[in-house]
Amino acid sequence: MRLIHLFVLIFCSFMPAELIADILPPPKQVAPNCYVWIGPYGPPTQENQGFRMNLGFVVGTKAVAVIDSGYSDAMAKAMLVQIRSITDRPVRYVINTNSQPHRILGNSVIRDQGARIVVAKDAIPRIIGEGQAMADTATRILQLSPGNIQAPSIPDTGINEPTNIDLGSITLKVIPVGTAHTAGSMIVKVIEHNVIYAGDVLYGGRLLAVLPVSHVDKWISAIDKLRIHKEALFIPGHGIQGKLSEFENPTYSYLVTLKEHMDKALDSGTDLQAAIESLDQTRWKNLADFDALAGRNAHQTYIEREMAAFE
C-alpha cells in the first residue's frame, strides 16, 4: 500500500490540483473485482467537467481493464489515480464500448500507462476520422486551453466477434453487438461474476439519445442479443446498475415505440412534422433529459426510417 500511495503522490504532482478535484466521485464496487463510476445526467459542461456517464474498471490478479476512458485527459488521469488507490495491478487494457467522445477521449492517457486499446472493428473509422474534431469540441465545451485534450490514439485491437481477455483469475468476454447508439457498440461480460458493462446499449433513469450515427432497428436487435444474459447484473451507459428487465421501459420499449410509430407514419405518407407531433412520448416524460431529447429523437428516427425504406 505504501507503494500505491507513493505512486498516487507522484502521479498527482504532475497534475494541477483543479484537474483532480471533483472530476469523479469515488468508484462504486458493484461485485467482486468490478467497479463503476456512476455519472449524473445532462450534457457535458464546464461545471461537470464532462462527467455525465458511467465508466468502470475490472481488477484481476495480473492486470486491470478500464471500461471506457472518459471525456478528457484530466478525467482519464483521475480514473488512474483512483484505480491506484485500490490496486497496484498494471492497467493493461482500455475497452471502448462505442465511439462516443465520452467513451474514448481518455484513451491516449491510459495507453501511455501501457494499456492496449480494444474496440469493435466497426468503431475504428469514426475514432480515426472524427477523433480530433471530438477532442476540439470537448476542449471548447470544457473551456480548456488548446491541446489539453488529445485526439484518441489509434486502437490497438479491433474485434468483430466475441473475444476473451484474461486479467488473471478474471476473464472478460468482449462482445460486439453491432450498430446501436453508434456503430461498433460492444458489451463487456465479467464471466466469473456475471456482470455486464453494457455501455450505451442500455439507458436507465434518463431518456436515451438517437443520434445521426445511431440505428434504431439495429439497436433493438442489440438489446435482443442481451436476453441470453438476463440474469446478469447490467451496468448501463447512463443510470444505476440492475437486471435487464429494469431497462425494458427506458430503452427497449422506447426504441420500439419510436420505430413502429415512424414506420407507420412513412407507410401512410405522413410528413416529418406531423409524425413528430402525433408521437405520444408521455410514458417517458419523467426520465431525465426528456425535454432536451424527445423531439430530437423523434426527428432523427423519422429520418433514419425514411432512409431505411429506400435501402
Buried (B, 14 or more C-beta within 10 A) or exposed (E): EEEBEEBBEEBBEEBEEEBBEEBBEEBBEBBEBBBBBBBEBEEBEEEBBBBBBBBBBBBBEEBBBBBBBBBBBBBBBBBBBBBBBBBEBEBBBBBBBBBBBBBBBBBBBBBBBEBBBBBBBBBBEBBBEBBEEBBEBBBEBBEBEEEBBBBBBBBBBBBEEEBEBEBEEBBBBBBBBBBBBBBBBBBBBBEBBEBBBBBBBBBBBBBBBBBEBBBBBBBBBBBEBBEEBEEBBBBBBBBBBBEBEBBBEBBBEBBBBBBEBBBEBBEEEBEBEEBBEEBEBEEBEEBBBBEBBBBBBBBBBBBBBBEBEEE
